[in-house]
Amino acid sequence: GGQTCTYSLTVDPLTPTVANLDCAAGTASPATATENTAYTGTATIPYTGGNGAAYGAGSPTASTGVAGLTATIQAGTLANGAGNLSLNI
């Protein structure tokens, strides 16, 4: 009687990870862009092996091969298994 106990448990934060990105199956909406014309859209990239962790928005990344486009990953939560990443372009 009259006993108390304090217990601490360390919880490691879950780091978001995926096993594979399937860039070849990615899509963009709108699907086409025109040279020298402003483009705003969303790219969707499928992944597998997600671990269910939340992730923040990424830093803007400049395009390669075609100048003038920038992609930024939108914040979200990975599925446990397969899902899609969304990027603002």
Backbone as a chain_set.jsonl record, in Angstrom:
{"seq": "GGQTCTYSLTVDPLTPTVANLDCAAGTASPATATENTAYTGTATIPYTGGNGAAYGAGSPTASTGVAGLTATIQAGTLANGAGNLSLNI", "coords": {"N": [[0.813, -1.177, 0.0], [0.349, 2.28, -0.636], [2.479, 2.673, -2.356], [4.375, 4.131, -5.022], [5.367, 4.568, -8.426], [7.581, 5.621, -10.947], [8.114, 5.528, -14.361], [10.132, 5.758, -17.187], [10.047, 5.845, -20.686], [11.927, 5.69, -23.53], [11.235, 6.933, -26.681], [12.002, 6.419, -29.909], [12.107, 8.647, -32.642], [10.283, 8.081, -35.656], [11.841, 7.68, -38.666], [11.127, 8.768, -41.892], [11.017, 6.434, -44.518], [11.385, 4.859, -47.715], [11.371, 1.959, -49.817], [11.576, 1.742, -52.62], [11.403, 3.973, -55.413], [9.258, 4.577, -58.112], [9.902, 6.071, -60.643], [9.48, 5.953, -63.412], [6.812, 5.327, -63.627], [5.63, 7.602, -62.83], [3.418, 10.473, -62.853], [2.18, 13.552, -64.252], [0.222, 16.453, -63.694], [-1.107, 19.315, -64.998], [-0.481, 17.212, -67.877], [1.273, 18.035, -69.868], [3.732, 20.477, -70.755], [4.575, 23.688, -72.077], [7.17, 25.115, -73.919], [8.679, 28.152, -72.882], [6.405, 29.051, -71.595], [4.576, 29.689, -68.679], [4.293, 27.191, -66.161], [2.347, 25.389, -63.925], [1.847, 22.761, -61.787], [1.251, 19.374, -60.625], [3.249, 16.653, -59.713], [3.18, 13.14, -59.451], [4.637, 10.501, -57.812], [4.988, 7.087, -57.618], [5.667, 4.849, -54.857], [7.16, 2.072, -53.081], [7.352, 0.087, -50.092], [7.024, 1.891, -47.968], [7.125, 3.281, -44.624], [5.147, 4.319, -42.954], [5.697, 6.742, -41.689], [5.524, 10.243, -40.907], [6.329, 13.133, -42.918], [7.952, 16.22, -43.686], [7.433, 19.142, -45.805], [9.544, 19.465, -48.635], [12.63, 21.024, -49.748], [12.799, 23.347, -52.459], [13.695, 21.986, -55.618], [15.668, 22.314, -58.409], [15.021, 21.689, -61.893], [16.598, 19.296, -64.1], [18.103, 19.047, -67.283], [15.96, 20.385, -68.515], [15.607, 23.739, -68.297], [14.361, 25.983, -65.766], [12.204, 24.861, -64.338], [10.912, 23.952, -61.13], [10.688, 21.679, -58.463], [8.883, 20.769, -55.55], [8.521, 18.72, -52.805], [5.46, 17.805, -51.299], [4.303, 18.005, -47.917], [3.468, 15.137, -45.932], [2.235, 11.861, -45.031], [3.737, 8.756, -45.122], [2.461, 5.757, -46.577], [2.021, 2.522, -45.067], [3.721, 0.448, -46.762], [2.822, 0.527, -50.102], [2.455, 3.6, -51.944], [1.988, 7.055, -52.928], [4.076, 9.841, -53.691], [3.681, 13.353, -53.661], [4.472, 16.164, -55.61], [4.856, 19.639, -55.915], [5.022, 21.555, -58.827]], "CA": [[0.0, 0.0, 0.0], [0.998, 3.582, -0.647], [3.669, 2.679, -3.208], [4.291, 4.78, -6.325], [6.457, 4.22, -9.328], [7.72, 6.419, -12.166], [8.854, 4.79, -15.38], [10.348, 6.523, -18.41], [10.293, 5.049, -21.879], [12.455, 6.481, -24.641], [10.606, 6.607, -27.959], [12.783, 6.932, -31.035], [11.251, 9.159, -33.719], [10.273, 7.278, -36.864], [12.399, 8.372, -39.819], [10.428, 8.307, -43.096], [11.821, 5.724, -45.511], [10.738, 4.034, -48.737], [12.312, 1.007, -50.406], [11.745, 2.013, -54.046], [10.623, 4.973, -56.142], [9.013, 4.139, -59.492], [9.833, 7.322, -61.411], [8.95, 5.678, -64.752], [5.352, 5.282, -63.538], [5.159, 8.897, -62.349], [2.529, 11.235, -63.718], [2.093, 14.99, -63.99], [-1.061, 17.055, -64.046], [-1.367, 18.858, -66.359], [0.491, 16.248, -68.385], [2.226, 18.632, -70.798], [4.171, 21.859, -70.558], [4.975, 24.317, -73.331], [8.379, 25.926, -73.79], [8.506, 29.6, -72.708], [5.08, 29.313, -71.032], [4.543, 29.335, -67.259], [3.675, 25.905, -65.864], [2.098, 25.048, -62.53], [1.189, 21.459, -61.766], [1.606, 18.415, -59.578], [3.789, 15.368, -60.143], [2.913, 12.055, -58.514], [5.635, 9.449, -57.976], [4.679, 5.93, -56.782], [6.741, 4.216, -54.084], [6.845, 0.87, -52.314], [8.163, -0.064, -48.892], [6.876, 2.995, -47.027], [7.074, 2.823, -43.233], [4.095, 4.969, -42.182], [6.182, 7.938, -40.997], [5.196, 11.571, -41.446], [7.473, 13.884, -43.43], [7.661, 17.622, -43.976], [7.653, 19.623, -47.171], [10.953, 19.527, -48.991], [13.183, 22.249, -50.321], [12.667, 23.375, -53.919], [14.785, 21.379, -56.369], [15.628, 22.741, -59.81], [15.008, 20.636, -62.9], [17.802, 19.04, -64.884], [17.737, 18.752, -68.663], [15.094, 21.472, -68.968], [15.784, 24.828, -67.337], [13.229, 26.813, -65.395], [11.195, 24.209, -63.519], [11.31, 23.641, -59.761], [9.768, 20.754, -57.8], [8.93, 20.753, -54.086], [7.674, 17.662, -52.278], [4.446, 18.236, -50.344], [4.323, 17.279, -46.654], [2.476, 14.074, -45.86], [2.55, 10.667, -44.248], [3.919, 7.585, -45.97], [1.664, 4.572, -46.304], [2.769, 1.323, -44.717], [3.723, -0.317, -48.006], [2.855, 1.293, -51.345], [1.73, 4.854, -51.969], [2.466, 8.053, -53.886], [4.582, 11.129, -53.242], [3.204, 14.459, -54.494], [5.381, 17.296, -55.707], [4.379, 20.834, -56.619], [5.968, 22.018, -59.859]], "C": [[0.858, 1.242, 0.0], [2.235, 3.669, -1.515], [3.393, 3.414, -4.519], [5.509, 4.398, -7.148], [6.43, 5.173, -10.508], [8.596, 5.642, -13.125], [8.963, 5.661, -16.615], [10.662, 5.573, -19.545], [10.774, 5.982, -22.976], [11.807, 6.003, -25.929], [11.426, 7.252, -29.059], [11.835, 7.461, -32.103], [11.391, 8.279, -34.958], [10.774, 8.127, -38.029], [11.698, 7.867, -41.073], [11.383, 7.649, -44.086], [10.907, 4.988, -46.494], [11.8, 3.119, -49.314], [12.612, 1.337, -51.857], [10.867, 3.161, -54.505], [10.469, 4.472, -57.57], [8.813, 5.374, -60.369], [9.241, 7.107, -62.805], [7.423, 5.647, -64.759], [4.767, 6.599, -63.029], [4.269, 9.597, -63.361], [2.589, 12.709, -63.326], [0.718, 15.471, -64.413], [-0.934, 18.565, -63.922], [-0.182, 18.063, -66.914], [1.522, 16.845, -69.321], [2.537, 20.067, -70.396], [4.636, 22.389, -71.909], [6.17, 25.226, -73.078], [8.004, 27.406, -73.759], [7.108, 29.985, -72.222], [5.089, 28.854, -69.574], [3.796, 28.022, -67.061], [3.514, 25.772, -64.358], [1.346, 23.737, -62.529], [1.653, 20.626, -60.598], [2.143, 17.154, -60.225], [3.503, 14.352, -59.043], [3.868, 10.917, -58.821], [5.266, 8.279, -57.058], [5.912, 5.413, -56.033], [6.222, 2.914, -53.476], [7.739, 0.852, -51.088], [8.113, 1.125, -47.958], [6.701, 2.477, -45.606], [6.054, 3.562, -42.367], [4.495, 6.236, -41.46], [5.714, 9.212, -41.692], [6.479, 12.242, -41.934], [7.022, 15.293, -43.77], [7.865, 17.953, -45.437], [9.151, 19.741, -47.423], [11.366, 20.895, -49.481], [13.001, 22.201, -51.831], [13.917, 22.806, -54.596], [14.625, 21.755, -57.838], [15.673, 21.541, -60.741], [16.385, 20.47, -63.525], [17.343, 18.666, -66.29], [16.874, 19.833, -69.292], [15.188, 22.563, -67.91], [14.442, 25.463, -66.982], [12.135, 26.159, -64.586], [11.769, 23.904, -62.138], [10.252, 22.735, -59.147], [9.985, 20.814, -56.297], [7.993, 19.673, -53.582], [6.716, 18.241, -51.241], [4.573, 17.405, -49.07], [3.249, 16.203, -46.666], [2.909, 12.971, -44.923], [2.643, 9.495, -45.205], [2.911, 6.502, -45.592], [2.585, 3.478, -45.763], [2.692, 0.414, -45.931], [3.797, 0.613, -49.195], [2.013, 2.568, -51.222], [2.3, 5.776, -53.035], [3.002, 9.269, -53.167], [4.057, 12.189, -54.194], [4.191, 15.602, -54.44], [4.691, 18.429, -56.434], [5.448, 21.257, -57.614], [5.581, 23.427, -60.232]], "O": [[1.953, 1.261, 0.562], [2.978, 4.646, -1.423], [2.292, 3.324, -5.061], [6.534, 3.964, -6.622], [5.357, 5.497, -11.016], [9.67, 5.161, -12.764], [7.968, 6.245, -17.045], [11.434, 4.626, -19.394], [10.1, 6.956, -23.31], [11.826, 4.811, -26.237], [11.534, 8.476, -29.134], [10.857, 6.794, -32.44], [12.479, 7.794, -35.269], [10.198, 9.17, -38.338], [11.668, 6.659, -41.308], [12.413, 8.215, -44.449], [9.808, 4.556, -46.145], [12.986, 3.45, -49.306], [13.758, 1.232, -52.295], [9.733, 3.311, -54.051], [11.431, 3.997, -58.172], [7.695, 5.68, -60.783], [8.567, 7.996, -63.327], [6.806, 5.913, -65.791], [3.558, 6.706, -62.82], [4.353, 9.35, -64.564], [2.996, 13.059, -62.218], [0.128, 14.961, -65.366], [-0.674, 19.058, -62.824], [0.957, 18.224, -66.478], [2.559, 16.226, -69.555], [1.722, 20.762, -69.789], [5.042, 21.62, -72.779], [6.173, 26.012, -72.131], [7.135, 27.858, -74.504], [6.675, 31.121, -72.417], [5.556, 27.757, -69.27], [2.785, 27.771, -67.717], [4.456, 26.019, -63.606], [0.319, 23.607, -63.195], [2.35, 21.102, -59.703], [1.558, 16.643, -61.179], [3.577, 14.667, -57.856], [3.911, 10.42, -59.946], [5.232, 8.451, -55.84], [7.041, 5.525, -56.51], [5.016, 2.69, -53.373], [8.767, 1.528, -51.052], [9.067, 1.357, -47.216], [6.193, 1.376, -45.398], [6.099, 3.436, -41.144], [3.702, 6.766, -40.682], [5.534, 9.244, -42.909], [7.57, 11.962, -41.436], [5.859, 15.527, -44.099], [8.399, 17.154, -46.206], [9.921, 20.078, -46.523], [10.546, 21.804, -49.608], [13.045, 21.123, -52.424], [15.044, 23.104, -54.2], [13.57, 21.536, -58.433], [16.277, 20.515, -60.43], [17.221, 21.373, -63.487], [16.3, 18.034, -66.456], [17.038, 20.159, -70.467], [14.876, 22.322, -66.743], [13.512, 25.478, -67.789], [11.201, 26.846, -64.173], [12.961, 23.633, -61.996], [9.056, 22.988, -59.291], [11.118, 20.9, -55.824], [6.801, 19.695, -53.889], [7.107, 19.061, -50.411], [4.915, 16.224, -49.135], [2.23, 16.349, -47.341], [3.833, 13.133, -44.125], [1.738, 9.264, -46.007], [2.556, 6.354, -44.422], [3.796, 3.516, -45.985], [1.712, -0.309, -46.109], [4.731, 1.409, -49.299], [1.013, 2.612, -50.506], [3.01, 5.331, -53.937], [2.451, 9.688, -52.149], [3.991, 11.96, -55.402], [4.686, 15.968, -53.374], [4.023, 18.215, -57.446], [6.632, 21.31, -57.284], [6.227, 24.039, -61.083]]}, "num_chains": 1, "name": "protein.A"}
